Amino acid sequence: MGALWIAHVKVTDDVAYGKYAAIAGPAIADHGGHFIARGGAYEQLEGNDRSRNVVAKFPSLQAAHDCYHSAAYQEALSHARNASERDLVIVETTE
């Protein structure tokens, strides 16, 4: 089964967050992940509104987990921590 990263983000520092994105994309790809939604139009139906919504698909729950904990992604995350408010969850798919 595959897995999804689902992130809801409010960017507070565009420059620092841009550094995050530049490093995070390759780190995700290195673990077999690819983006299926990345900051496009959305409709907030419930919960807290965050203007950037991102979904990345991975080949497995383990690949998604390993990506998050990889040195490359942690380096990327160091730029996002003070540049955004984020929620990120890994969800196993049924496919």
Secondary structure in CASP SS format (residue, H / E / C, confidence):
PFRMAT SS
TARGET T0000
AUTHOR 0000-0000-0000
METHOD secondary structure of the structure
MODEL  1
M C 1.00
G C 1.00
A E 1.00
L E 1.00
W E 1.00
I E 1.00
A E 1.00
H E 1.00
V E 1.00
K E 1.00
V E 1.00
T C 1.00
D C 1.00
D H 1.00
V H 1.00
A H 1.00
Y H 1.00
G H 1.00
K H 1.00
Y H 1.00
A H 1.00
A H 1.00
I H 1.00
A H 1.00
G H 1.00
P H 1.00
A H 1.00
I H 1.00
A H 1.00
D H 1.00
H C 1.00
G C 1.00
G C 1.00
H E 1.00
F E 1.00
I E 1.00
A E 1.00
R E 1.00
G C 1.00
G C 1.00
A C 1.00
Y C 1.00
E C 1.00
Q C 1.00
L C 1.00
E C 1.00
G C 1.00
N C 1.00
D C 1.00
R C 1.00
S C 1.00
R E 1.00
N E 1.00
V E 1.00
V E 1.00
A E 1.00
K E 1.00
F E 1.00
P C 1.00
S C 1.00
L H 1.00
Q H 1.00
A H 1.00
A H 1.00
H H 1.00
D H 1.00
C H 1.00
Y H 1.00
H H 1.00
S C 1.00
A H 1.00
A H 1.00
Y H 1.00
Q H 1.00
E H 1.00
A H 1.00
L H 1.00
S H 1.00
H H 1.00
A H 1.00
R C 1.00
N C 1.00
A C 1.00
S E 1.00
E E 1.00
R E 1.00
D E 1.00
L E 1.00
V E 1.00
I E 1.00
V E 1.00
E E 1.00
T C 1.00
T C 1.00
E C 1.00
END
